[in-house]
Amino acid sequence: MLLSMFLAVLLATFSSGSIAAAQPAPPPAEGNVSDFLQKTQDAVTYPEVTGEDGDRLKDSAATEVERTGIHLQPGDSLDVASQMVKVVPEGTYVVSIPIRGPTVPHGASVAVLFDSDFVRTGMIENQLHTISDTSGTVQSWVDGELIYDETVTAENASGDDSDPQARGMNWGKLNNCLASAGVPAWVAAGLSNICAIACLLTAGAGCVICIAGVIGFSGGVVYACVERSWE
């Protein structure tokens, strides 16, 4: 049960304020509703929107990002050429725009949500910056309001993966697996916390915000790595 919850929340995670002291990321909240867990498992399969509708939504997202404002660090930028538009089963459209930069890992993004009438319903910004191979800063804003700001360290992320804990996640093995796919373990840990917080803060709507923020994350890779690293 605990493994399935960890997998479901972590699968959904894969996108300036004061920074807290470095510490192991707390486990994802267990209060997430089952509906959210199911959505996170299915997020990678949501269909992409192209053509006229896709272009219209991208234009609207650009307007919303400019209006709300985002928190790019010097040297960082939005990768507009790689943005994508997807639609979730509830009919919400999501425009996901990756953030690129010299210390920005895969997973940082800005996502704007629209209803079935193309009316803007929300925006989430997930900022990630690498400190080391096993740690980084993780920040998240929902509609311009900071909801998460931590320095996250993946436990034993550079440790010997032949020495697992008695029970739970072997962070050394997880980091090695994710690193081979270009995904640091601290990114997955930090973004899973954002999802849990967003869902709890705004009830059901927060779960959609979470999925929007991580729509470009490679869920299949993460799921496989987590499954192999749970001991």
N, C-alpha and C positions, 0 to 999 in steps of 0.2 A: 504494500500500500504506500509506504513512504517512498519507495523507489519510483512508483508510477507517478506520484505527485511531483517528485523532483524532476523527473523526465518531462512531464507535461509543462511545468513552469519554465524549465530551462530551454525547452524546445521553442518557446515563444520568444526567447531572447536572442534573437539574431535574425545600434544605430546606434558669467563668472561669479562665483560666490566663495565664501570661506571654505577651506578644505580641512576636513577632520583628520586627526592623526591616523596613520596607516594601521589597519587592523583587518583580520580575516572577515570576509563578508558574512553577515548573518544569513542563516538559511532562509529560503523563500517562505513567506507567511503561509501557514497551513489553513487559513481561513478563506482562501479563494474558493469561489463557488464552483461546483462541478461543471456548470455550463462554460465557464471561462477555460477550465482545463481542457475540455473537448475542443473549444475553438482554437486554442493554441496548437493543438496537435494537427488541426486541419488547415492552419493559416497558410502553410507553404503551397497548398493546392488551389488557393483562391485565384480565379481567372483574371488575366490582365485585360485592361481596357485600352483599346487603340483607336485609330481613326479620328473622326471629328470630335467625338465625345472625349476621347483621351486628350486631344489638344486643348479643348475648351477647359477641361479640369486642370491641366497643367498651367494654363494662363491664369486661371482663378487662384491657384495655389501660389503662384509667384506674387500676385497682388496681395494675398493674405500674409505671406512671409514678410513682405516689405512693410505692410501696415502694422503687424504685430512686433516685428523686429526679432532678431536672433542674436546669439552670444558667441559669434565666431572669434577665435583668438587670432592674433597676427600670424599671417601665413596660411590660415585655413580658408576654405571656400566651399561653396555648394557645387556639387558635380551635377549640374543641370542636365548634361548630356546623358547621364546614367539614370535619371529619374524614371520611375515607373508608376503606373496607375493600376490599382486592383479594386475589385469589388468583393465585399464580404457577404455572406448569405443574408444578413439583415438588410441588405440594400445600401449599405454605407460605402461610398467611394473613398479610396485612400490614395493620395498622391505622396509617394515616398521619395525624398531627395537625399542622396548620400552626402556626408560631409567628408572632405578630404583635407589632409594636412600632413606636415612632416612627422608629427607624433600621434596622428589619429589612426586607430586601428579600424578594421572592418566592423560595422555595426553602428557607428555614429550616423545620425540622420535627423532630418526634419520631415514630419509627415503632417499633411493637412487633410481633414476629414470633411466630406460633403454628404448630404442626404440624397435621396433619389431624385430630388428636384434640383440638384447641383447647388444647394445652399450650404454654405460653410457651417459646420457644427463643432469643430474643435481643431486644435493643433498641438502636437507634442514635439519637443526638441530634445534629443539625447546627445549629449556631448561626452566624448571619451578621449582621454589623452594618456599616453603611455609614460610611466615613470621608469619601469624596468620590465624585464621579461615576465615577471610575476605580479605586477601591480600597476595601477593607474587610477586616474581621477574619473569619477562617473557623476555626471550631473544631468538633471532632467527638469524641463519646464513644461507645464501644461497651460496653454493659453497665456503664455508669458509669465506664469507664476512658478517659482522654483519649488519643486516638491521633493527633490533628492539631491544631496551634495556630499559625497563621501570619497575617501581614498580607499580603494578596494584591493585587498591582497588575497590571492588564491592560496590556501593552506598547502604547504608542501609542494607548491607548483613546480619547483625544480628539484624535488626530492627523488629518492630512489623508488622507482615504481614497482620494485620487487618487495617492498616493505609496506604492505597495506595496513590501514587501521583495522582494528578488530571488527568494526562494523561501520558501514557508510561509504562516503566517497573517497577514493584514493586520488587526491589532487595531483600527485606526481604523474600518475598514469593518464589522468584526464588532460593535464596540460600538454603532455607529450603527444597525445592523440590529436588534440585541437591544434597544437602548434604545427603539426604536419599538414594541416589544412589552412594554415595561416590565421588561426583564431585563438588568441590568448585566453586562457581559462578565466582570468579575472574579468574579462569583458562579459562572458556568459554569466558569471556570478553576479556582477553588478547590475546588468540589465534584467536579470530575473527578479532582483529586489525592486527595481523600478516598476515592473509589471505588478508585483504583489501590492505595492503601495498605491499605485494608480487605481487598481481595482477596488481596494478598500476605501479609498478617499471618496470616490464618486459612484459607488455601488456598481450596477451593471454597466453604466456608460463608460466607466474607467477601464473596463476590460477591453472594449473596442478601441479606446485610446491606446492602450498597451499594444495591442495587435498592430495598430497603425504604425506605432513607433518602431516596430521590429519586423515589418513586412518583408524587408530585403534580406533577412537573416537566413543562412543556409541551414534550415531545420534538420534535414536528413543527416548531415555530417555530425551535428551536435548530438542528436538522438543516439546515433551509433556509438559515439565516443563515450557518452555518459553511461550507456548500457554496459559497455565493456569495462568501465572504471568503477562501477559500484560493487563493493565487496562487503 
